[in-house]
Amino acid sequence: MKLEICSFSGFKIYPAKGKTYVRIDSRTFRFINGKAESYFLQRLNPRKIRWTTIYRRLNKKGITEEVAKKRSRKNVKHERAIAGTSWEAIRAKRNQKPDARAAARQAAIAKSKAAKAAKKA
């Protein structure tokens, strides 16, 4: 026994019940009753009609207490080393003062420039 779902209200439609509406682009819609079909054809939004399952789901109506409370898992941050450097080296660089880091950067730049000049000459 295949149950259909109403295109407007979201209710279950049992076999030999309900209405089928076929639009000009061959899309079929199934409705539980004439009321749902009428509201659909009036282009009413089922999210604003209080008796539809879509409205009830959006506005959290009729949810039991045990289902409503879902536990969320907290993300645990792990501090890992990056390939080629250990975690201690990364932490030491992070804890340096900004001026010390700038001086080390300038020294590294000067060293690379000197190596480039030596390679060129």
C-alpha positions as CSV (number, residue, x, y, z in Angstrom):
1,M,0.0,0.0,0.0
2,K,1.6,3.2,-1.2
3,L,0.8,6.4,0.7
4,E,1.1,9.7,-1.1
5,I,1.8,13.0,0.5
6,C,-0.5,16.0,0.0
7,S,1.3,18.7,-2.1
8,F,-0.2,21.5,0.0
9,S,-0.8,20.3,3.5
10,G,1.7,17.5,3.9
11,F,-0.9,15.0,5.1
12,K,-0.8,11.3,4.1
13,I,-3.2,10.3,1.3
14,Y,-4.4,6.7,1.4
15,P,-5.2,4.8,-1.8
16,A,-8.5,5.7,-3.5
17,K,-8.6,9.0,-1.5
18,G,-7.7,12.6,-2.5
19,K,-7.5,14.4,-5.8
20,T,-4.8,14.6,-8.4
21,Y,-4.2,17.9,-10.3
22,V,-2.0,17.9,-13.4
23,R,-0.6,21.3,-14.5
24,I,-0.1,22.3,-18.1
25,D,3.7,21.5,-17.8
26,S,2.8,17.9,-16.8
27,R,3.6,18.3,-13.2
28,T,1.2,16.4,-10.9
29,F,0.1,17.5,-7.5
30,R,-1.9,15.3,-5.1
31,F,-4.3,16.8,-2.5
32,I,-6.0,15.3,0.5
33,N,-9.3,17.1,-0.2
34,G,-10.9,20.0,-2.1
35,K,-9.9,22.5,0.6
36,A,-6.2,21.8,0.1
37,E,-6.6,22.0,-3.7
38,S,-8.6,25.2,-3.5
39,Y,-5.9,26.9,-1.3
40,F,-3.2,25.6,-3.6
41,L,-5.0,27.1,-6.7
42,Q,-5.4,30.4,-4.8
43,R,-1.6,30.4,-4.4
44,L,-1.9,30.6,-0.6
45,N,1.4,29.9,1.2
46,P,1.1,26.6,3.2
47,R,3.6,28.1,5.7
48,K,1.0,30.6,6.7
49,I,-2.0,28.2,7.0
50,R,-2.1,27.0,10.5
51,W,-3.4,23.5,10.0
52,T,-0.7,22.4,7.5
53,T,2.2,20.2,8.6
54,I,4.7,22.7,7.1
55,Y,3.3,25.5,9.4
56,R,3.4,23.2,12.4
57,R,7.0,22.1,11.7
58,L,8.1,25.7,11.2
59,N,6.5,27.0,14.4
60,K,7.4,24.0,16.5
61,K,3.9,22.9,17.3
62,G,3.1,19.6,18.9
63,I,6.7,18.4,19.4
64,T,7.0,16.1,22.4
65,E,9.5,17.0,25.1
66,E,11.9,14.1,24.5
67,V,12.2,14.7,20.8
68,A,12.6,18.4,21.1
69,K,15.8,18.3,23.2
70,K,18.6,17.2,20.9
71,R,22.1,17.1,22.3
72,S,24.7,19.0,20.4
73,R,28.3,18.0,20.5
74,K,30.9,20.6,21.1
75,N,33.9,20.8,18.8
76,V,37.2,20.1,20.5
77,K,40.1,22.1,19.2
78,H,43.4,20.2,18.8
79,E,46.6,22.0,18.3
80,R,48.8,20.1,15.9
81,A,52.2,20.6,14.3
82,I,52.4,21.7,10.7
83,A,54.5,19.5,8.4
84,G,58.2,20.4,8.9
85,T,57.9,22.2,12.2
86,S,57.0,21.0,15.7
87,W,54.2,22.4,17.8
88,E,56.8,23.8,20.4
89,A,58.5,25.8,17.6
90,I,55.1,27.2,16.5
91,R,54.1,28.1,20.0
92,A,57.5,29.8,20.7
93,K,57.1,31.9,17.5
94,R,53.6,32.8,18.5
95,N,54.6,34.0,22.0
96,Q,57.5,36.2,20.7
97,K,57.0,40.0,20.9
98,P,56.1,41.6,17.6
99,D,59.3,43.7,17.3
100,A,61.4,40.5,17.9
101,R,59.4,38.8,15.1
102,A,59.9,41.8,12.8
103,A,63.7,41.8,13.5
104,A,63.9,38.0,12.8
105,R,61.9,38.6,9.5
106,Q,64.3,41.4,8.5
107,A,67.3,39.2,9.2
108,A,65.9,36.4,7.2
109,I,65.2,38.7,4.3
110,A,68.7,40.2,4.5
111,K,70.2,36.6,4.5
112,S,68.2,35.6,1.5
113,K,69.2,38.8,-0.4
114,A,72.9,38.1,0.5
115,A,72.6,34.5,-0.8
116,K,71.0,35.7,-4.0
117,A,73.8,38.3,-4.5
118,A,76.5,35.7,-3.8
119,K,74.8,33.4,-6.3
120,K,74.7,36.1,-9.0
121,A,78.3,37.2,-8.5
